[in-house]
Amino acid sequence: MVMDFREILFSHPVANLKKEISKVKKGFNYGKLSKVGLVNLMIENKDLFKHIKFFEPQRDERGRRKRPLGEAATIEMQQKRKETAARKAKEKAAKAKAEAKAKEKPKFKIKRKQKKK
């Protein structure tokens, strides 16, 4: 199966395309270009990017893209997520408690002047 150079470039994520262009450092203004603009820029300068191969991300048994992290890093990220969720739940409960307390008592008392005799 022969692939067109355009198809090969479209198989890559935008971040990969920008990295490849930055490696060339030829003064391209690619910062705000969309994927189509990046691909067109790379096709115009095909000789600089002919080393790029088809990008096929690794998939797990369910067909989802695999994360490039190791198992230890994944476990660590899950722990951080749990800690963050617990911390946010505590903060939310404290805020609700403070709001309930604020509704019970008025924030200030009105002092009335006493009449002089």
C-alpha positions as CSV (number, residue, x, y, z in Angstrom):
1,M,0.0,0.0,0.0
2,V,1.6,3.3,-1.1
3,M,0.6,6.3,1.0
4,D,0.6,9.8,-0.2
5,F,2.9,12.2,1.8
6,R,-0.2,14.2,2.8
7,E,-1.8,11.1,4.4
8,I,1.4,10.3,6.3
9,L,1.5,13.9,7.7
10,F,-2.2,13.8,8.6
11,S,-1.6,10.6,10.6
12,H,0.5,12.6,13.1
13,P,-0.9,14.8,15.9
14,V,-0.4,18.5,15.6
15,A,2.2,18.5,18.4
16,N,4.4,16.1,16.5
17,L,4.2,18.2,13.3
18,K,5.2,21.3,15.2
19,K,8.1,19.5,16.8
20,E,9.3,18.4,13.4
21,I,9.1,21.9,12.0
22,S,10.9,23.3,15.0
23,K,13.8,20.9,14.5
24,V,14.3,22.3,11.0
25,K,14.5,25.9,12.3
26,K,14.2,27.5,8.9
27,G,12.3,30.5,10.1
28,F,8.8,29.2,9.5
29,N,5.9,31.0,11.2
30,Y,3.9,28.0,12.3
31,G,2.7,29.1,15.7
32,K,-0.9,29.8,14.9
33,L,-1.3,27.5,11.9
34,S,-4.0,24.7,12.0
35,K,-3.2,21.1,11.1
36,V,-4.1,21.8,7.5
37,G,-1.7,24.8,7.4
38,L,1.1,22.8,9.0
39,V,0.7,20.0,6.5
40,N,0.6,22.4,3.5
41,L,3.8,24.1,4.9
42,M,5.5,20.7,5.2
43,I,4.4,19.6,1.7
44,E,5.9,22.9,0.2
45,N,9.2,21.9,1.8
46,K,8.9,18.2,1.3
47,D,12.7,17.7,1.0
48,L,13.1,18.8,4.6
49,F,10.5,16.4,5.9
50,K,10.9,13.3,3.8
51,H,12.2,11.3,6.8
52,I,8.7,11.2,8.5
53,K,7.0,7.9,8.5
54,F,3.3,6.9,9.1
55,F,2.3,7.4,12.7
56,E,0.3,4.6,14.3
57,P,-0.3,5.0,18.0
58,Q,-0.1,1.9,20.2
59,R,-3.5,0.5,21.3
60,D,-4.5,-1.5,24.3
61,E,-6.8,-4.6,24.3
62,R,-9.9,-2.4,24.2
63,G,-8.6,-0.4,21.2
64,R,-7.8,2.8,23.2
65,R,-4.6,4.7,22.8
66,K,-2.0,3.6,25.3
67,R,-0.5,6.1,27.6
68,P,3.3,6.5,27.3
69,L,3.7,6.3,31.0
70,G,4.8,3.3,33.0
71,E,2.7,1.4,35.5
72,A,4.2,3.1,38.5
73,A,3.5,6.6,37.1
74,T,-0.1,5.6,36.4
75,I,-0.6,4.4,39.9
76,E,0.9,7.6,41.2
77,M,-1.4,9.7,39.0
78,Q,-4.4,7.8,40.3
79,Q,-3.3,8.4,43.9
80,K,-2.9,12.2,43.2
81,R,-6.4,12.3,41.6
82,K,-7.9,10.6,44.7
83,E,-6.1,13.0,47.1
84,T,-7.2,16.0,45.0
85,A,-10.8,14.8,44.9
86,A,-10.7,14.3,48.7
87,R,-9.2,17.7,49.3
88,K,-11.8,19.4,47.1
89,A,-14.6,17.6,48.8
90,K,-13.3,18.8,52.2
91,E,-13.0,22.4,50.9
92,K,-16.5,22.2,49.5
93,A,-17.9,20.9,52.8
94,A,-16.1,23.6,54.8
95,K,-17.5,26.3,52.4
96,A,-21.0,25.0,52.7
97,K,-20.7,24.9,56.5
98,A,-19.4,28.5,56.6
99,E,-22.3,29.7,54.3
100,A,-24.8,27.9,56.6
101,K,-23.3,29.5,59.7
102,A,-23.3,32.9,57.9
103,K,-27.0,32.6,57.2
104,E,-27.8,31.8,60.9
105,K,-26.3,34.9,62.4
106,P,-26.4,38.4,61.0
107,K,-23.0,39.7,60.1
108,F,-23.4,42.9,62.2
109,K,-25.6,44.1,65.0
110,I,-27.5,47.4,64.8
111,K,-26.8,49.6,67.8
112,R,-29.6,51.9,68.7
113,K,-29.0,55.2,70.5
114,Q,-30.5,55.4,74.0
115,K,-32.5,58.5,74.9
116,K,-30.9,60.8,77.5
117,K,-32.9,61.7,80.5
